Amino acid sequence: MLTFRYEFSKYLFIKACEQAFNNKKLLLLYYKHTLWCIGLTGGLHPPNNKKELCLISLKPRRKYIFIKYATTDTMPLISPSLLSADFGNLQHDLEMLNQSECDWYHLDVMDGVFVPNISFGFPVMQAMAKHATKPLDVHLMIEHPEKFLKEVKALGAKVMNVHYEACTHLHRVVQQIKAEGMMAGVTLNPHTPVSALEEIICDLDLVMLMSVNPGFGGQKFIEHTIDKTIRLRQLIERSGSKALIEIDGGVNRETGKRLVEAGADVLVAGSAVFKAADPVEEVHILKHL
């Protein structure tokens, strides 16, 4: 039996199927949060209690059997980026999102050094926390983020996310975050390869991929993030890590759907939510991609 443990994109799903069929193997793989068992008709078959879904033809005169083994019914976590909210009426936007299906609130902290912009500091975030009923997902786009461990913890943050590129001693910072009782997240900029995390992936609770260059909202989605998400999912599954995959930048209905299919667990959406005619409905749509 040939077994694949990681989530496949549509392209890799088809390629893997063809490889298994050519080698006359029974294939198990994940696609769209579903475990599939696939084999040649008239050849190898899964247990009889599994439901046969359909017969399709990928090549002339050859039919394949697709059996749906188990469905996780996993929906992505949605973390609206408050960088795109109305700063003149933050309480209103927070109270609106409190009524939505969003799971976290994403807070982008910028220092004007690590990224070419300045956003908001701890006094503003403390005010946000007073009105938020969902967990805080704090993303520090700053130099020496470890200096602010206590302040992030004091906010009641669920996640503290630091940049790989900003931490000389990343393992130490990750352990310090965990010691404060928060989920330890590490972010990779678009140019940083997934392989940079090989030695630490099992220590992480979350990995965030920047799908735009950090520092500004409303940027265009970087297409290679799809393939990067697939590679990250493979690394996580191969290593036995339990880390979630979060994507930040250019996330909307179209890119979000492709990211979830590639293996993303958490979607950060800013402009797509706050510029929508109905932000609560937009969160609902993203949640059910």
C-alpha positions as CSV (number, residue, x, y, z in Angstrom):
1,M,0.0,0.0,0.0
2,L,1.3,3.4,-0.9
3,T,0.3,6.1,1.6
4,F,0.5,9.9,1.4
5,R,-0.1,11.7,4.7
6,Y,-0.3,15.3,3.6
7,E,-2.9,17.4,1.9
8,F,-2.8,17.5,-1.9
9,S,-3.5,20.3,-4.3
10,K,-5.8,19.4,-7.2
11,Y,-2.8,19.1,-9.5
12,L,-0.8,16.8,-7.2
13,F,-3.9,14.8,-6.4
14,I,-4.3,13.9,-10.1
15,K,-0.5,13.2,-10.6
16,A,-0.4,11.0,-7.5
17,C,-3.4,9.1,-8.7
18,E,-1.8,8.4,-12.1
19,Q,1.4,7.3,-10.4
20,A,-0.4,4.9,-8.1
21,F,-2.5,3.5,-10.9
22,N,0.5,3.0,-13.2
23,N,2.2,1.0,-10.4
24,K,-1.0,-0.9,-9.6
25,K,-1.0,0.4,-6.1
26,L,-3.8,1.2,-3.6
27,L,-3.4,4.8,-2.7
28,L,-4.4,6.7,0.4
29,L,-4.2,10.5,0.3
30,Y,-5.7,13.7,1.7
31,Y,-7.5,16.1,-0.6
32,K,-9.8,18.9,0.5
33,H,-9.7,17.7,4.2
34,T,-10.8,14.2,3.1
35,L,-9.0,10.9,3.2
36,W,-9.4,9.1,-0.1
37,C,-8.7,5.5,-1.0
38,I,-8.1,5.0,-4.7
39,G,-7.4,1.9,-6.8
40,L,-8.0,0.3,-10.2
41,T,-11.5,-1.1,-10.8
42,G,-11.4,-4.8,-10.7
43,G,-8.1,-4.7,-8.8
44,L,-7.4,-3.7,-5.3
45,H,-10.3,-2.4,-3.2
46,P,-10.7,-0.9,0.3
47,P,-12.8,-2.4,3.0
48,N,-16.4,-3.2,2.0
49,N,-17.9,-0.8,4.5
50,K,-16.4,2.3,2.7
51,K,-18.7,4.1,0.4
52,E,-17.9,4.2,-3.3
53,L,-18.4,7.7,-4.6
54,C,-17.7,7.6,-8.3
55,L,-15.9,6.1,-11.3
56,I,-14.0,8.5,-13.5
57,S,-11.6,8.2,-16.4
58,L,-8.3,10.0,-16.3
59,K,-6.9,8.2,-19.3
60,P,-8.6,6.5,-22.3
61,R,-10.0,3.0,-21.7
62,R,-9.0,3.1,-18.0
63,K,-11.4,3.7,-15.1
64,Y,-10.5,4.4,-11.5
65,I,-12.4,3.9,-8.3
66,F,-12.5,6.7,-5.8
67,I,-13.7,5.9,-2.3
68,K,-14.2,8.6,0.4
69,Y,-12.6,7.1,3.6
70,A,-13.3,9.8,6.2
71,T,-14.1,13.5,6.3
72,T,-12.7,15.8,8.9
73,D,-15.2,18.5,8.2
74,T,-12.5,21.0,9.0
75,M,-13.3,24.7,8.3
76,P,-10.5,27.3,8.2
77,L,-10.1,29.6,11.2
78,I,-10.7,33.2,10.2
79,S,-8.6,36.0,11.7
80,P,-9.7,39.4,10.4
81,S,-6.8,41.9,10.3
82,L,-7.6,45.0,12.4
83,L,-5.0,46.9,10.4
84,S,-7.8,47.3,7.8
85,A,-10.5,48.4,10.3
86,D,-11.8,51.9,10.8
87,F,-9.3,53.4,13.3
88,G,-11.7,56.2,14.0
89,N,-14.3,53.7,15.1
90,L,-12.5,50.6,16.3
91,Q,-15.1,49.8,19.0
92,H,-17.8,49.6,16.4
93,D,-15.8,47.3,14.1
94,L,-14.9,45.1,17.0
95,E,-18.4,44.8,18.3
96,M,-19.5,44.0,14.7
97,L,-17.0,41.2,14.4
98,N,-17.9,39.9,17.8
99,Q,-21.2,38.9,16.2
100,S,-19.5,37.1,13.3
101,E,-18.1,33.6,12.8
102,C,-14.5,34.8,12.9
103,D,-12.2,32.9,15.3
104,W,-9.4,35.3,16.2
105,Y,-8.5,38.9,15.8
106,H,-5.2,39.6,14.0
107,L,-3.2,42.5,15.3
108,D,-0.3,43.7,13.2
109,V,2.4,45.5,15.2
110,M,5.0,47.4,13.1
111,D,8.0,49.4,14.3
112,G,9.1,51.3,11.1
113,V,12.4,49.4,11.3
114,F,11.8,45.8,10.5
115,V,9.0,46.9,8.1
116,P,8.7,50.3,6.4
117,N,5.5,51.3,8.3
118,I,4.3,52.0,11.8
119,S,0.9,50.7,12.9
120,F,-0.3,50.8,16.6
121,G,1.3,50.0,20.0
122,F,0.2,48.5,23.2
123,P,-2.1,51.3,24.5
124,V,-4.3,50.9,21.3
125,M,-4.2,47.1,21.6
126,Q,-5.2,47.3,25.2
127,A,-8.3,49.3,24.2
128,M,-9.0,46.7,21.5
129,A,-8.8,43.9,24.0
130,K,-11.5,45.5,26.2
131,H,-14.0,45.2,23.4
132,A,-12.9,41.9,21.8
133,T,-14.7,38.7,22.6
134,K,-12.5,36.5,20.4
135,P,-8.8,35.5,21.1
136,L,-6.1,37.9,19.9
137,D,-3.6,36.7,17.3
138,V,-0.7,39.2,17.8
139,H,1.8,39.5,14.8
140,L,5.0,41.3,15.8
141,M,6.7,42.8,12.7
142,I,9.4,44.3,14.8
143,E,13.0,44.0,15.7
144,H,13.7,42.1,19.0
145,P,10.1,40.9,19.6
146,E,11.2,39.0,22.7
147,K,11.5,42.3,24.5
148,F,7.7,42.5,24.6
149,L,6.7,39.0,25.8
150,K,5.2,40.3,29.0
151,E,3.2,43.1,27.3
152,V,1.7,40.6,24.7
153,K,0.8,38.2,27.5
154,A,-0.8,41.0,29.5
155,L,-3.2,41.6,26.5
156,G,-4.5,38.1,27.0
157,A,-3.2,37.1,23.6
158,K,-3.7,33.5,22.4
159,V,-1.0,33.6,19.7
160,M,2.3,35.5,19.7
161,N,3.8,35.5,16.2
162,V,7.4,36.6,15.5
163,H,9.3,36.7,12.3
164,Y,12.0,34.2,11.5
165,E,14.0,37.0,10.0
166,A,13.9,39.1,13.2
167,C,15.1,36.5,15.7
168,T,18.8,35.6,16.0
169,H,18.0,33.0,18.6
170,L,14.6,31.8,17.4
171,H,14.5,28.6,19.4
172,R,15.0,30.6,22.6
173,V,12.2,33.0,21.7
174,V,9.8,30.2,20.9
175,Q,10.4,28.6,24.2
176,Q,9.9,32.0,26.0
177,I,6.5,32.4,24.3
178,K,5.4,29.0,25.3
179,A,6.5,29.6,28.9
180,E,4.1,32.5,29.0
181,G,1.3,30.2,28.0
182,M,0.8,31.5,24.5
183,M,0.8,29.6,21.2
184,A,4.2,30.2,19.6
185,G,4.0,31.3,15.9
186,V,6.8,32.0,13.5
187,T,6.3,34.0,10.3
188,L,8.2,33.6,7.0
189,N,8.5,36.5,4.6
190,P,7.9,35.7,0.9
191,H,11.6,35.2,0.1
192,T,12.3,32.9,3.1
193,P,12.1,29.2,2.2
194,V,10.0,26.7,4.2
195,S,13.2,24.6,4.7
196,A,14.5,27.3,7.1
197,L,12.1,25.8,9.7
198,E,13.2,22.2,9.4
199,E,15.1,22.2,12.7
200,I,12.3,23.9,14.7
201,I,9.1,22.9,13.1
202,C,8.2,20.4,15.9
203,D,8.5,23.2,18.5
204,L,6.0,25.4,16.8
205,D,2.3,25.8,17.3
206,L,1.8,27.8,14.2
207,V,3.6,28.9,11.0
208,M,2.4,32.0,9.2
209,L,3.4,32.6,5.5
210,M,3.4,36.1,4.3
211,S,1.6,36.2,0.9
212,V,2.5,39.9,0.5
213,N,5.6,41.8,1.5
214,P,4.9,42.9,5.1
215,G,4.2,46.5,6.1
216,F,1.0,47.5,4.3
217,G,-2.5,46.2,3.8
218,G,-4.3,45.8,0.6
219,Q,-1.5,44.4,-1.4
220,K,-1.7,41.9,-4.3
221,F,-1.5,38.2,-3.4
222,I,1.9,36.5,-4.3
223,E,1.0,33.5,-6.3
224,H,3.9,31.2,-5.3
225,T,2.4,31.1,-1.8
226,I,0.1,28.3,-3.0
227,D,3.1,26.0,-3.7
228,K,4.8,27.2,-0.6
229,T,1.8,26.2,1.5
230,I,1.9,22.7,-0.1
231,R,5.6,22.4,0.8
232,L,5.0,23.6,4.3
233,R,2.1,21.0,4.8
234,Q,4.5,18.3,3.6
235,L,7.1,19.4,6.1
236,I,4.6,19.4,8.9
237,E,3.2,16.0,8.1
238,R,6.7,14.5,7.4
239,S,8.1,15.7,10.7
240,G,5.0,14.9,12.8
241,S,4.6,18.5,13.8
242,K,1.1,19.7,15.0
243,A,1.7,23.3,13.7
244,L,-1.2,25.2,12.1
245,I,-0.6,27.0,8.8
246,E,-1.7,30.6,8.7
247,I,-1.6,32.8,5.6
248,D,-1.5,36.6,5.8
249,G,-1.9,39.0,2.8
250,G,-4.2,39.3,-0.2
251,V,-6.6,36.7,1.1
252,N,-10.1,36.8,-0.4
253,R,-12.7,34.4,-1.6
254,E,-10.7,33.2,-4.6
255,T,-7.2,33.0,-3.0
256,G,-8.7,31.7,0.3
257,K,-10.3,28.7,-1.4
258,R,-7.0,27.8,-3.1
259,L,-5.1,28.2,0.1
260,V,-7.4,25.9,2.1
261,E,-7.2,23.3,-0.7
262,A,-3.3,23.6,-0.4
263,G,-3.5,22.9,3.3
264,A,-3.9,26.3,5.1
265,D,-5.7,26.2,8.5
266,V,-6.0,29.9,9.3
267,L,-6.8,32.8,6.9
268,V,-5.9,36.4,7.8
269,A,-8.3,38.7,5.9
270,G,-8.2,42.4,6.1
271,S,-9.4,44.4,3.1
272,A,-11.6,41.5,2.0
273,V,-13.6,41.7,5.2
274,F,-13.6,45.4,6.1
275,K,-14.2,46.7,2.6
276,A,-17.0,44.3,2.0
277,A,-20.6,45.6,1.9
278,D,-21.4,43.2,4.7
279,P,-18.3,42.2,6.7
280,V,-20.1,39.7,8.9
281,E,-21.4,37.9,5.8
282,E,-17.9,38.0,4.2
283,V,-16.5,36.3,7.2
284,H,-19.2,33.6,6.9
285,I,-18.3,33.1,3.2
286,L,-14.6,32.8,4.0
287,K,-15.4,30.4,6.9
288,H,-17.3,28.1,4.6
289,L,-15.0,28.1,1.5
